[in-house]
Amino acid sequence: MAATASPGPSSGGTAPGSCAEPGCSGTIVDGYCDVCGHPAAQPAAAAAPAAAPASSKCGEPGCSGTIVDGYCDLHGHPAATGSSSGRSAPSSSVPFSSTGGTYSGSTRSGSTSGRTGSARSSGRRGMLGAGLVEVPRVPYRDPSTAVLTDPQVAEHKRFCSNSDCGEEVGRSREGRPGRTEGFCPKCRTRFSFTPKLSPGEVIGGQYEVLGCIAHGGLGWIYLARDRNVNGRWVVLKGLLDSGDAEALAAAEAERAFLAEVEHPNIVKIYNFVRHGDAGYIVMEYVGGQTLKDILLRHRQDTAAESLPVGQAIAYGLEVLQAFGYLHAQGLVYCDFKPDNVIQSEEQLRLIDLGGVRRLDDPDGAIYGTVGYQAPEIGDDGPSVTSDLYTVGRALAVLSFPFKGYTRAYEHSLPPRAEVPVLALHESFDRLLRRATHERPAERFQDAAEMAEQLTGVLREVLAAEDGVPRPAPSGLFGPERAVPGTDVAKLADGEGVLPPVLPAEAAAALPIPLVDGGDPAAGFLAGLTALDPARLAAAVASAPEQTPEVRLALARVRIELGAFAEAGELLDKVEEDRPGDWRIDWYRALALLAGGRPADAAAGFDRLYSRLPGEAAPKLALACCLERSAPEEAARLYELVWRTDRTYIGAAFGLARVRLAAGDRAAVTAVLDSVPEVSIRYVSAQVAALATAVRDRPPAELTPAELERAGSRLDGLGLEGERHDRLVAEILEAALDWVEHGTGAAVGTGVARPQGTGVLLGAPLSEVPLRRRLEQTYRSLARLTTDREDRRWLIDCANAVRPRTLL
């Protein structure tokens, strides 16, 4: 149940008389019985008019189109109906409940919204989900079909509107149906669940009522036609109680806020009219389905309990755009939940702005819903961070079966291990936990920040689902600076397949946080990026002004030079000017890693991962820290980064190192082969894959096919000179070892040595040809080297491998 603002005292409306309730001797005073509290009898509402049937030909002047499913197939205008003489804009499906019932689960509702135009789909992908994910369309439908034939509020949805009470009202007792009007038995607040407008009534001399379409916390919502604007469909949103002063004030506040709002993701208000003692907001109507109804329909149509994570995130990104706009206007939405946003075709609209209030209004009524509302609302009031809290809660409800979100987990999330979706997508889990943190200071601080991280998480989720990378430049970090551990060819025998990476090397290779463009020294710092650390330190130290960005840059350079104490002092000064700047924590963790303390650094990078769940850099840094102490966890993080964005080559080599340490050479080759050909590290990756196939392997593990593939891989790289010849020698050495020892055969045993049938680097895969080819390679390397000792050693190798002859 949603908490709503407390209603004020009811006011009168009928003359005194006897109570019409059977068995009651009370008298009607100010419209209500002074004994049982039942209101005076009121006339019943008439039934809604039926929609006129569609004609076969379009009635628009000069149009030759045909009416298909109620709309012209040329220009999209709807067929004329008997309820209006003017032309109406088409709409989408039923705005609140696709089943035609009462508004499902909402305690406060607003109008429907969307765009007008052709009912036919364009076939293009919409903007939902930043163009990354396909969201099923909600098709258009004749809005007159949204009118309820028997408008009633189900008994289980009848609650006292007093936010301090919330008692069940209007419930059945002793076989008698519950009252639709009366007084709360606990706090005596009046309630009414009967429509106040009848079909055919004209409101404000302009809006012809067709009937009720939904019920929300502030009363019934009606569909009407605007007689003054070509019969345009509109929504009239009334009050829960026409005598409720506070509810009336809330409606007037909604009108005032909406009049200022102009955003494609927010429903538009046209007018505000009074009818009798009640007020009605006139709002845009282009129907659709609420996200709650979309979720319920998804459950009915599939075996899934929740929406796909990508679809839920797509909705969240649209909502955050609307919230960003509202917050920039000094407004907070307060009561966001899946009930209060509608999808129509490919567009999302926020509805029900009755809870919107100004950030600088400490005395305004506070609206919210249990399970979505931030815990500090009662004491501190709404804020930007409490709005973002509701988005996080809604994302959770949409993306996994969130049992107990209004009770046991009212202000928390279930453990990650208990929710398969969260266990599968750790970054999404961390984003939800930051968005819904119990302390506002730990949450996202603005909608743009949350949207940026949510977009990064969406890229990860989609890449995990289909294996297709979704790269994108970061708005917070620069690119990877280096890829340590790629110079495979320089390793000598027995030194391993892939070079080990020292903590200082890993720290120096990580991306650098971007400079704040608003800092006075931003331009000065931008011109120094190509300098080596020593020269950069001197240049930054001589900056005309020691701004926070200058100090951060100087701290980074001090870390690279090993002056960790000086770096710490600089970071302390920056923190005095910019408390809470996440880059301070980044450089402190970086200093720990560069100083050879990866375990301590891991804790800092892990916190940054939770703060920036959509960024690759914290995951990459954390993986570097865990590579030796927790290799499987490091592999998971490396793979997450690499699968999402193939520009982080360090993640590929890191994953290769971890897999090699586990003895999985096939996995090493697979990840190295996935380095794109356009990458500057492609050749290094191919050389590493070649080395993985032949280096430091027992001869019995090798096969002729593997050797031949290694030779073909080398031929395809187009290398020349000493680098090429050293790799040739390495492959030939492995092949010769296989020939001599591959099956346990040895000289003098009389057992035949294995012989291959293929050709390796121009030589048949048998002993004598391999020896001759290897001898030539050693002598070629001896001629190329400038080192005397190396030349002597290579000549000795050539002599040793030369085939024996009779002469």
VOGU-3710 file (C-alpha; in Angstrom, 3 decimals, decimal comma):
1> maataspgps> 0,000/0,000/0,000  1,250/3,452/-0,810  1,473/6,133/1,816  -0,348/9,278/0,800  -0,659/12,700/2,316  -3,150/13,000/5,128  -6,502/14,336/3,996  -8,032/17,286/5,714  -11,493/17,396/7,305  -14,432/16,839/5,024
11> sggtapgsca> -16,867/19,586/4,249  -20,576/19,439/3,821  -22,734/19,184/0,777  -26,342/18,038/1,566  -29,128/19,280/3,814  -29,909/17,511/7,103  -32,246/14,510/6,839  -32,766/10,942/7,945  -30,070/8,363/7,224  -31,155/5,993/4,455
21> epgcsgtivd> -29,060/3,120/5,825  -31,347/0,200/6,891  -31,774/-0,007/10,673  -29,998/3,299/11,312  -31,799/6,083/13,216  -29,122/8,699/12,576  -29,473/12,085/10,934  -27,550/13,427/7,959  -25,404/16,344/9,115  -23,071/18,072/6,660
31> gycdvcghpa> -23,700/15,219/4,224  -22,945/12,320/6,608  -24,857/10,261/9,179  -24,063/11,346/12,744  -24,483/7,736/13,950  -23,055/5,352/11,330  -21,023/7,869/9,322  -22,495/6,771/5,987  -22,907/9,577/3,459  -26,203/10,650/2,026
41> aqpaaaaapa> -27,367/8,645/-0,974  -26,049/9,792/-4,353  -27,277/9,032/-7,892  -25,548/6,158/-9,633  -23,247/6,838/-12,573  -24,444/5,991/-16,052  -22,720/3,419/-18,195  -19,985/4,465/-20,610  -20,973/4,894/-24,235  -19,753/2,287/-26,655
51> aapasskcge> -17,228/3,237/-29,286  -18,508/3,793/-32,769  -17,550/1,141/-35,302  -14,751/1,954/-37,734  -15,648/2,635/-41,355  -13,856/1,003/-44,250  -12,765/4,283/-45,825  -10,984/7,149/-44,102  -13,284/10,102/-43,502  -10,557/12,747/-43,769
61> pgcsgtivdg> -11,106/15,165/-46,688  -8,976/14,268/-49,687  -7,647/11,031/-48,151  -7,947/7,726/-50,012  -6,752/5,584/-47,115  -8,532/2,630/-45,559  -9,388/2,144/-41,903  -7,398/-0,796/-40,526  -7,819/-1,725/-36,868  -9,576/1,586/-36,278
71> ycdlhghpaa> -6,937/3,818/-37,941  -6,172/5,109/-41,426  -3,329/3,185/-43,045  -2,042/6,334/-44,792  -1,959/9,163/-42,272  -2,873/7,352/-39,034  -6,001/9,320/-38,111  -8,579/7,261/-36,199  -12,027/6,397/-37,490  -14,706/8,878/-36,437
81> tgsssgrsap> -16,892/7,888/-33,470  -20,257/9,127/-32,378  -18,957/10,741/-29,223  -17,240/13,633/-30,944  -17,594/15,514/-34,149  -13,950/16,532/-34,363  -10,886/14,602/-35,359  -9,065/12,776/-32,555  -5,463/11,798/-32,193  -4,808/8,068/-32,116
91> sssvpfsstg> -3,591/6,397/-28,999  -1,956/3,240/-27,882  -3,239/0,415/-25,767  -5,130/0,616/-22,506  -3,267/3,063/-20,281  -3,368/1,279/-16,946  -4,713/-2,263/-17,163  -4,653/-4,247/-20,369  -7,388/-6,458/-18,981  -9,826/-3,602/-18,580
101> gtysgstrsg> -9,948/-3,917/-14,818  -9,115/-1,361/-12,183  -5,687/0,142/-11,938  -3,535/-2,764/-10,828  -1,744/-2,150/-7,594  -1,290/1,600/-7,734  -2,204/3,803/-4,846  -1,585/6,996/-6,779  -1,931/7,330/-10,486  -1,834/9,886/-13,230
111> stsgrtgsar> -2,646/10,241/-16,832  -1,478/8,208/-19,739  0,848/9,679/-22,248  2,796/9,129/-25,419  2,914/10,431/-28,939  0,277/10,800/-31,593  0,609/9,717/-35,168  0,315/6,614/-37,289  -0,755/3,416/-35,641  1,560/1,470/-37,883
121> ssgrrgmlga> 5,040/0,592/-36,668  7,985/2,143/-38,435  10,059/-1,003/-38,002  13,028/0,892/-36,602  14,625/0,411/-33,197  13,549/3,056/-30,711  15,733/5,012/-28,365  14,860/2,889/-25,348  18,043/1,494/-23,824  20,380/3,960/-25,543
131> glvevprvpy> 19,946/2,028/-28,791  21,665/-1,008/-27,243  18,707/-3,248/-26,475  15,489/-4,094/-28,280  12,460/-3,390/-26,094  9,147/-4,929/-27,216  6,751/-2,287/-28,483  3,412/-1,625/-26,852  1,026/-1,291/-29,833  -1,519/1,438/-30,359
141> rdpstavltd> -5,184/0,808/-29,626  -8,432/2,784/-29,757  -8,513/4,728/-26,466  -12,272/4,352/-26,110  -11,700/0,674/-25,324  -9,924/1,786/-22,145  -13,211/2,889/-20,614  -14,313/0,570/-17,815  -17,818/-0,817/-18,220  -18,225/-1,299/-14,463
151> pqvaehkrfc> -15,840/1,048/-12,639  -15,180/-0,333/-9,186  -12,254/-0,415/-6,791  -11,578/-3,965/-5,643  -12,078/-4,354/-1,901  -8,515/-5,498/-1,306  -7,317/-2,151/-2,701  -9,438/0,035/-0,448  -7,409/1,758/2,234  -7,763/4,889/4,300
161> snsdcgeevg> -6,085/7,794/2,523  -4,717/9,191/5,805  -0,957/8,575/5,645  -0,853/8,186/9,429  -3,518/5,518/9,322  -3,674/3,325/6,215  -6,466/1,200/7,711  -8,450/-1,181/5,511  -11,790/0,369/4,604  -14,812/-0,628/2,560
171> rsregrpgrt> -14,411/-4,336/3,311  -17,118/-7,012/3,388  -18,521/-7,944/6,799  -20,812/-10,815/7,772  -21,741/-11,554/4,203  -22,469/-7,933/3,314  -20,411/-6,268/0,551  -18,063/-3,507/1,601  -19,171/0,100/1,387  -17,804/2,253/-1,384
181> egfcpkcrtr> -18,314/5,371/0,724  -18,060/5,974/4,417  -15,660/6,758/7,255  -12,486/5,012/8,324  -13,312/3,043/11,493  -9,917/3,933/12,969  -9,346/7,634/12,281  -12,790/8,672/10,960  -11,329/10,037/7,712  -13,946/9,985/4,989
191> fsftpklspg> -13,443/7,597/2,035  -15,179/7,401/-1,328  -14,565/4,964/-4,174  -17,481/5,892/-6,429  -17,001/7,883/-9,643  -17,992/11,532/-9,405  -18,404/12,117/-13,147  -20,836/10,363/-15,466  -20,463/9,627/-19,180  -21,783/12,491/-21,239
201> eviggqyevl> -21,035/15,176/-18,648  -19,193/18,222/-19,953  -16,533/19,569/-17,610  -15,467/23,188/-17,774  -17,716/23,691/-20,787  -15,087/21,916/-22,889  -14,343/18,282/-21,926  -16,931/15,593/-22,667  -16,557/12,615/-20,310  -16,554/9,130/-21,842
211> gciahgglgw> -16,081/7,229/-18,597  -13,575/5,954/-16,024  -10,350/4,335/-17,096  -8,550/3,798/-13,767  -8,491/4,589/-10,075  -5,566/5,947/-8,131  -4,690/7,443/-4,799  -6,231/10,804/-5,697  -9,416/9,327/-7,138  -10,896/8,218/-10,416
221> iylardrnvn> -9,266/9,000/-13,739  -11,545/9,698/-16,703  -11,226/9,650/-20,466  -12,708/12,660/-22,226  -12,726/14,523/-25,509  -11,730/18,140/-25,860  -14,553/19,829/-27,783  -12,417/22,912/-28,396  -9,432/21,077/-29,944  -10,785/18,785/-32,645
231> grwvvlkgll> -12,073/16,167/-30,244  -8,621/15,472/-28,869  -8,418/12,652/-26,324  -7,564/13,906/-22,840  -7,450/12,500/-19,345  -9,243/14,092/-16,410  -7,648/13,299/-13,109  -9,923/14,045/-10,187  -9,711/13,846/-6,420  -10,243/10,962/-4,064
241> dsgdaealaa> -12,672/13,096/-2,095  -14,146/16,326/-3,353  -14,261/17,635/0,213  -10,660/16,725/0,998  -8,786/20,003/1,301  -5,300/18,475/1,365  -6,004/16,245/-1,627  -7,282/19,281/-3,505  -4,111/21,144/-2,644  -2,046/18,222/-3,933
251> aeaeraflae> -3,910/18,261/-7,226  -3,423/22,001/-7,601  0,268/21,525/-6,840  0,456/18,871/-9,529  -1,046/21,287/-12,024  1,449/23,997/-11,073  4,469/21,725/-11,431  3,255/20,168/-14,644  2,694/23,570/-16,188  6,443/24,150/-15,880
261> vehpnivkiy> 7,475/20,750/-17,220  8,328/20,201/-20,885  10,125/16,909/-21,445  9,484/14,025/-23,872  9,553/11,483/-21,026  6,997/13,303/-18,866  3,264/13,528/-19,429  2,055/16,969/-20,471  -0,681/18,972/-18,733  -3,137/20,990/-20,795
271> nfvrhgdagy> -5,469/22,608/-18,296  -6,997/22,610/-14,836  -10,771/22,938/-14,415  -13,279/22,886/-11,587  -16,608/21,086/-11,652  -18,844/21,557/-8,670  -16,676/21,427/-5,575  -13,967/19,304/-7,240  -10,946/20,115/-9,351  -9,666/18,161/-12,358
281> ivmeyvggqt> -6,315/18,180/-14,090  -6,564/17,876/-17,871  -3,650/15,854/-19,148  -2,276/14,456/-22,370  -3,492/11,003/-23,344  -1,725/8,628/-25,675  -2,286/5,314/-23,923  -0,007/2,434/-23,292  0,820/0,061/-20,461  2,461/0,744/-17,140
291> lkdillrhrq> 5,685/-1,085/-16,421  3,848/-3,008/-13,742  1,319/-4,265/-16,291  4,131/-5,074/-18,730  5,775/-7,139/-15,987  2,505/-8,949/-15,200  1,867/-9,671/-18,868  5,436/-10,960/-19,261  4,810/-13,376/-16,406  1,632/-14,575/-18,062
301> dtaaeslpvg> 3,181/-15,040/-21,495  6,484/-16,613/-20,431  7,817/-18,817/-17,678  9,973/-15,929/-16,422  9,113/-14,168/-13,170  10,840/-10,948/-14,188  11,710/-8,855/-17,193  15,052/-9,411/-18,937  17,712/-7,355/-17,177  18,523/-5,427/-20,351
311> qaiayglevl> 14,886/-4,407/-20,785  14,589/-3,305/-17,150  17,769/-1,230/-17,480  16,450/0,337/-20,691  13,419/1,549/-18,751  15,637/2,826/-15,952  17,719/4,904/-18,346  14,619/6,610/-19,728  13,330/7,376/-16,246  16,692/8,845/-15,267
321> qafgylhaqg> 16,516/11,239/-18,216  13,192/12,517/-16,924  14,510/12,728/-13,364  17,570/14,630/-14,497  15,308/17,201/-16,105  13,083/17,500/-13,029  16,035/17,858/-10,686  17,512/20,576/-12,892  14,215/22,465/-12,446  14,519/22,174/-8,667
331> lvycdfkpdn> 11,827/19,469/-8,486  11,747/15,955/-7,037  9,320/13,274/-8,168  9,063/11,505/-4,763  6,786/8,570/-5,623  8,357/6,625/-8,469  7,429/2,968/-8,981  6,599/0,740/-11,986  2,944/1,806/-11,738  3,835/5,416/-12,469
341> viqseeqlrl> 5,522/5,110/-15,843  3,916/4,083/-19,136  5,407/2,640/-22,301  3,640/3,550/-25,533  5,156/2,139/-28,708  8,856/2,908/-28,177  8,406/5,818/-25,811  8,347/5,993/-22,030  6,465/8,631/-20,045  6,339/9,470/-16,367
351> idlggvrrld> 2,785/9,913/-15,162  1,177/10,863/-11,855  3,112/13,947/-10,873  0,902/14,470/-7,844  3,825/13,780/-5,542  6,175/16,229/-7,242  7,402/18,992/-4,984  10,083/21,627/-4,949  13,378/20,872/-3,292  13,166/24,147/-1,408
361> dpdgaiygtv> 9,690/23,423/-0,013  10,202/21,851/3,440  6,512/21,947/4,354  4,985/20,253/1,304  3,056/17,003/1,618  5,274/13,940/1,095  4,050/11,088/-1,072  5,680/7,695/-1,388  5,130/3,964/-1,552  6,241/1,316/0,902
371> gyqapeigdd> 8,992/-0,780/-0,638  10,181/2,057/-2,873  10,479/5,035/-0,535  13,900/5,883/0,944  14,204/5,306/4,712  15,172/8,888/5,576  12,126/10,512/3,948  10,160/10,839/7,194  12,959/12,729/8,958  14,788/14,549/6,190
381> gpsvtsdlyt> 12,194/14,861/3,446  12,678/14,062/-0,252  15,891/14,792/-2,126  17,672/13,976/-5,371  19,226/10,913/-3,751  15,871/9,697/-2,426  14,470/9,969/-5,969  17,341/7,870/-7,303  16,700/5,402/-4,486  13,217/4,772/-5,893
391> vgralavlsf> 14,682/4,085/-9,347  17,031/1,501/-7,858  14,166/-0,198/-6,021  12,027/-0,240/-9,163  14,888/-1,786/-11,152  15,135/-4,523/-8,537  11,398/-5,248/-8,637  11,432/-5,444/-12,441  14,563/-7,547/-12,844  14,187/-10,385/-10,319
401> pfkgytraye> 11,466/-11,985/-8,166  11,814/-9,618/-5,215  9,865/-11,378/-2,505  9,356/-9,309/0,616  10,409/-5,969/-0,864  7,704/-4,238/1,190  8,471/-6,105/4,414  11,633/-8,114/5,163  13,632/-6,238/2,506  11,803/-2,911/2,692
411> hslppraevp> 15,096/-0,989/2,889  17,608/-3,594/1,714  18,290/-6,127/-1,024  18,563/-9,913/-0,686  22,095/-11,360/-0,571  23,630/-11,645/-4,015  24,081/-15,404/-3,686  20,320/-15,856/-3,223  19,354/-14,056/-6,438  20,607/-15,761/-9,628
421> vlalhesfdr> 20,405/-12,581/-11,727  22,498/-10,642/-9,237  24,999/-13,485/-8,896  25,346/-13,625/-12,684  25,660/-9,857/-13,157  27,772/-8,583/-10,271  28,029/-5,065/-11,656  24,246/-4,784/-11,767  24,091/-6,005/-8,175  26,618/-3,392/-7,084
431> llrratherp> 24,739/-0,651/-8,927  21,482/-1,541/-7,180  23,179/-1,616/-3,799  24,718/1,793/-4,320  21,467/3,295/-5,602  19,554/1,946/-2,590  22,194/2,450/0,086  20,703/3,346/3,461  22,967/6,402/3,693  22,144/9,088/1,115
441> aerfqdaaem> 25,790/10,193/0,884  26,744/6,738/-0,415  24,186/6,756/-3,233  24,478/8,242/-6,699  24,348/11,994/-6,302  22,645/12,920/-9,554  20,675/11,239/-12,312  23,391/11,727/-14,940  25,936/9,922/-12,768  23,590/6,992/-12,212
451> aeqltgvlre> 22,642/6,852/-15,899  26,299/6,801/-16,951  27,047/3,855/-14,684  23,813/2,083/-15,608  24,709/2,358/-19,293  28,080/0,738/-18,602  26,342/-2,048/-16,701  23,932/-2,531/-19,601  26,863/-3,013/-21,971  28,262/-5,680/-19,666
461> vlaaedgvpr> 24,925/-7,463/-19,330  24,326/-7,591/-23,065  27,874/-8,733/-23,805  27,490/-11,510/-21,245  24,234/-12,643/-22,823  25,314/-12,884/-26,465  29,109/-12,686/-26,367  29,194/-9,579/-28,593  31,422/-6,794/-27,183  29,797/-3,403/-26,510
471> papsglfgpe> 32,805/-1,010/-26,342  32,413/2,659/-25,510  34,759/5,421/-24,336  34,625/6,089/-20,628  33,495/9,455/-19,370  35,696/9,124/-16,280  38,908/7,392/-17,411  41,333/7,664/-20,265  42,424/4,607/-22,269  44,759/1,892/-21,104
481> ravpgtdvak> 48,274/3,364/-20,981  50,290/0,195/-21,575  49,997/-3,576/-21,709  52,774/-5,141/-19,628  53,753/-8,753/-20,136  53,465/-8,819/-23,928  57,135/-9,134/-24,945  57,067/-12,899/-25,183  59,925/-13,288/-27,683  62,562/-11,989/-25,232
491> ladgegvlpp> 62,030/-14,812/-22,739  64,732/-17,441/-22,708  64,245/-21,166/-22,191  62,914/-21,966/-18,743  61,707/-18,393/-18,077  58,092/-19,218/-18,813  55,628/-18,663/-21,615  54,267/-15,218/-20,676  56,349/-12,610/-18,851  55,287/-12,012/-15,228
501> vlpaeaaaal> 53,927/-8,552/-14,430  55,219/-6,741/-11,361  52,788/-4,667/-9,261  54,500/-1,405/-10,236  54,189/-2,301/-13,919  50,499/-3,109/-13,486  49,880/0,196/-11,688  51,654/2,226/-14,395  49,584/0,563/-17,129  46,121/1,280/-15,693
511> piplvdggdp> 43,902/4,016/-17,170  44,193/7,501/-15,669  41,137/9,329/-14,317  40,220/12,259/-16,536  40,920/15,833/-15,519  37,998/17,990/-14,435  37,510/20,366/-17,349  36,273/23,078/-15,008  39,574/23,323/-13,179  41,601/26,464/-14,099
521> aagflaglta> 44,643/24,328/-14,876  42,834/21,785/-17,076  44,234/23,237/-20,296  47,744/23,416/-18,886  47,651/19,751/-17,825  46,275/18,583/-21,166  49,483/19,570/-22,927  51,750/17,543/-20,641  50,411/14,031/-21,136  53,226/12,878/-23,454
531> ldparlaaav> 56,066/13,670/-21,032  57,944/10,968/-19,153  57,330/10,876/-15,361  60,426/12,850/-14,354  59,851/15,678/-16,836  56,129/15,625/-16,107  56,813/15,995/-12,382  58,998/19,032/-13,014  56,447/20,606/-15,351  53,481/20,053/-13,016
541> asapeqtpev> 55,416/21,318/-9,996  56,023/24,588/-11,860  52,338/25,121/-12,649  51,266/28,760/-12,121  48,550/27,660/-9,667  48,401/24,608/-7,426  44,794/23,690/-8,125  43,253/20,362/-7,044  43,798/18,955/-10,552  47,450/19,974/-10,484
551> rlalarvrie> 47,889/18,248/-7,128  46,173/15,107/-8,412  48,435/15,030/-11,471  51,495/15,564/-9,320  50,369/12,812/-6,932  50,089/10,400/-9,858  53,591/11,225/-11,029  54,977/10,813/-7,495  53,402/7,366/-7,383  55,065/6,405/-10,667
561> lgafaeagel> 58,417/7,644/-9,324  57,980/5,686/-6,087  57,597/8,762/-3,836  54,540/7,381/-2,062  54,736/9,576/1,064  54,770/12,756/-1,029  51,848/11,445/-3,075  49,884/10,826/0,115  50,452/14,371/1,348  49,252/15,794/-1,960
571> ldkveedrpg> 46,128/13,642/-1,852  45,383/14,840/1,695  45,451/18,432/0,445  43,125/17,605/-2,429  40,697/15,968/-0,019  40,511/19,182/1,993  39,310/21,001/-1,126  37,240/18,194/-2,631  36,010/15,771/0,006  34,348/12,774/-1,562
581> dwridwyral> 36,199/12,965/-4,890  36,525/9,286/-5,892  39,829/9,974/-7,690  41,517/10,466/-4,311  40,619/6,892/-3,397  41,788/5,713/-6,815  45,257/7,189/-6,416  45,586/5,927/-2,856  44,812/2,400/-4,017  47,150/2,880/-6,971
591> allaggrpad> 49,964/3,867/-4,605  49,428/0,688/-2,599  49,605/-1,443/-5,745  52,682/0,333/-7,081  54,321/-0,070/-3,676  53,979/-3,854/-3,817  50,925/-4,158/-1,538  48,299/-5,637/-3,892  46,194/-7,110/-1,071  45,723/-3,670/0,533
601> aaagfdrlys> 45,143/-2,072/-2,856  42,473/-4,663/-3,649  40,262/-3,376/-0,838  40,385/0,164/-2,242  39,700/-0,903/-5,821  36,843/-3,109/-4,650  35,175/-0,098/-3,028  35,654/1,850/-6,252  34,073/-1,016/-8,192  30,963/-0,611/-6,035
611> rlpgeaapkl> 31,023/3,144/-6,530  31,598/2,944/-10,300  29,993/-0,372/-11,290  29,755/0,509/-14,968  33,460/1,349/-15,395  36,067/-1,110/-16,632  39,086/0,481/-14,904  38,243/-0,503/-11,279  37,566/-4,101/-12,366  40,826/-4,229/-14,292
621> alacclersa> 42,746/-2,811/-11,323  41,094/-5,228/-8,906  41,933/-8,156/-11,174  45,601/-7,091/-11,229  45,625/-7,108/-7,430  44,025/-10,548/-7,191  45,965/-12,287/-9,944  48,165/-14,253/-7,542  46,119/-14,365/-4,340  42,738/-15,193/-5,930
631> peeaarlyel> 43,387/-16,247/-9,540  39,864/-17,454/-10,314  38,348/-14,198/-9,126  40,940/-12,295/-11,151  40,093/-14,395/-14,211  36,388/-13,632/-13,794  37,044/-9,882/-13,664  39,500/-9,951/-16,564  36,966/-11,893/-18,615  34,165/-9,474/-17,710
641> vwrtdrtyig> 36,208/-6,504/-18,938  37,492/-8,279/-22,039  34,112/-9,664/-23,079  32,575/-6,175/-22,897  35,332/-4,060/-24,455  38,162/-5,435/-26,618  40,178/-2,238/-26,325  41,431/-3,330/-22,873  44,189/-5,615/-24,146  45,642/-5,813/-20,641
651> aafglarvrl> 42,543/-7,779/-19,632  43,215/-10,330/-22,389  46,849/-10,849/-21,357  45,881/-10,924/-17,686  43,304/-13,618/-18,378  45,864/-15,513/-20,432  48,357/-15,453/-17,558  45,793/-16,780/-15,097  44,675/-19,552/-17,451  48,268/-20,498/-18,195
661> aagdraavta> 49,029/-20,772/-14,483  46,109/-23,189/-14,243  47,558/-25,271/-17,090  44,751/-24,528/-19,551  46,732/-23,765/-22,705  43,671/-24,095/-24,941  41,953/-21,295/-23,007  45,108/-19,172/-23,269  45,191/-19,588/-27,041  41,475/-18,817/-27,334
671> vldsvpevsi> 41,696/-15,510/-25,474  44,840/-14,415/-27,312  43,231/-15,256/-30,646  40,331/-12,964/-29,723  42,571/-9,874/-29,803  41,320/-7,953/-32,884  43,558/-7,705/-35,933  43,208/-3,925/-35,857  44,778/-3,775/-32,400  48,357/-2,594/-32,074
681> ryvsaqvaal> 48,865/-5,633/-29,822  47,601/-8,168/-32,356  51,061/-9,425/-33,337  52,128/-9,627/-29,695  49,024/-11,687/-28,937  49,718/-14,014/-31,862  53,310/-14,474/-30,798  52,126/-15,251/-27,273  49,653/-17,796/-28,668  52,482/-19,364/-30,676
691> atavrdrppa> 54,681/-19,548/-27,591  51,821/-21,051/-25,608  51,611/-23,902/-28,098  55,264/-24,930/-28,015  57,153/-23,371/-25,115  57,935/-25,311/-21,918  55,727/-28,233/-22,943  56,608/-31,892/-22,410  57,157/-33,470/-25,837  54,517/-36,083/-25,130
701> eltpaelera> 51,849/-33,352/-24,990  52,609/-32,065/-28,482  50,959/-33,282/-31,670  51,952/-32,808/-35,321  48,810/-30,750/-35,875  49,750/-28,315/-33,085  53,251/-27,921/-34,437  52,005/-27,291/-37,960  49,478/-24,732/-36,687  52,271/-22,932/-34,849
711> gsrldglgle> 54,313/-22,792/-38,034  51,357/-21,535/-40,062  50,617/-18,908/-37,417  54,182/-17,613/-37,671  54,089/-17,552/-41,473  50,913/-15,478/-41,332  52,424/-12,761/-39,139  54,866/-11,497/-41,769  57,725/-11,005/-39,286  61,281/-10,521/-40,490
721> gerhdrlvae> 64,829/-10,565/-39,197  66,012/-11,764/-35,823  62,543/-11,773/-34,207  61,222/-14,090/-36,909  64,211/-16,432/-36,803  64,145/-16,824/-33,024  60,505/-17,920/-33,188  61,375/-20,316/-36,033  64,103/-21,810/-33,867  61,682/-22,191/-30,949
731> ileaaldwve> 59,130/-24,088/-33,047  61,769/-26,294/-34,636  63,298/-27,101/-31,233  59,895/-28,217/-29,954  59,337/-30,307/-33,078  62,732/-31,979/-32,778  62,068/-32,768/-29,121  58,766/-34,331/-30,141  60,450/-36,441/-32,812  63,137/-37,654/-30,385
741> hgtgaavgtg> 61,064/-38,073/-27,225  57,393/-37,789/-28,159  56,640/-41,526/-27,644  59,371/-42,380/-25,237  61,755/-43,550/-27,977  65,438/-42,962/-27,413  68,662/-43,456/-29,333  69,892/-47,040/-29,236  66,601/-48,560/-28,062  65,632/-49,887/-31,435
751> varpqgtgvl> 62,235/-48,225/-31,139  61,213/-46,192/-34,150  60,975/-42,458/-33,537  57,690/-40,736/-34,432  57,531/-39,179/-37,838  55,026/-36,564/-39,023  53,541/-36,553/-42,486  53,279/-32,761/-42,812  55,664/-29,927/-43,496  56,804/-27,518/-40,789
761> lgaplsevpl> 58,314/-24,189/-41,843  59,492/-25,676/-45,128  60,920/-28,885/-43,629  59,296/-32,357/-43,497  58,267/-33,252/-39,973  61,027/-35,817/-39,406  64,384/-35,762/-37,642  66,997/-35,116/-40,331  65,129/-32,364/-42,214  64,278/-30,663/-38,907
771> rrrleqtyrs> 67,921/-30,750/-37,807  69,079/-29,230/-41,074  66,438/-26,471/-40,935  67,237/-25,704/-37,300  70,982/-25,575/-38,021  70,360/-23,024/-40,770  68,231/-20,939/-38,414  70,895/-20,890/-35,687  73,556/-19,788/-38,159  71,254/-17,083/-39,547
781> larlttdred> 70,689/-15,764/-36,008  74,441/-15,802/-35,371  74,951/-13,535/-38,373  72,228/-11,147/-37,183  73,287/-10,705/-33,570  75,756/-8,055/-32,497  76,513/-9,733/-29,172  79,750/-11,796/-29,310  78,747/-14,247/-26,580  75,316/-14,728/-28,126
791> rrwlidcana> 76,935/-15,389/-31,524  79,286/-17,995/-30,040  76,423/-19,707/-28,269  74,297/-19,828/-31,446  77,166/-21,352/-33,463  77,602/-24,008/-30,790  73,875/-24,745/-31,037  74,122/-25,067/-34,812  77,019/-27,499/-34,533  75,238/-29,550/-31,898
801> vrprtll> 72,044/-29,943/-33,881  73,682/-30,642/-37,239  72,759/-34,119/-38,577  75,499/-36,699/-38,252  77,177/-37,856/-41,510  79,579/-40,674/-42,419  82,283/-38,231/-43,506
//
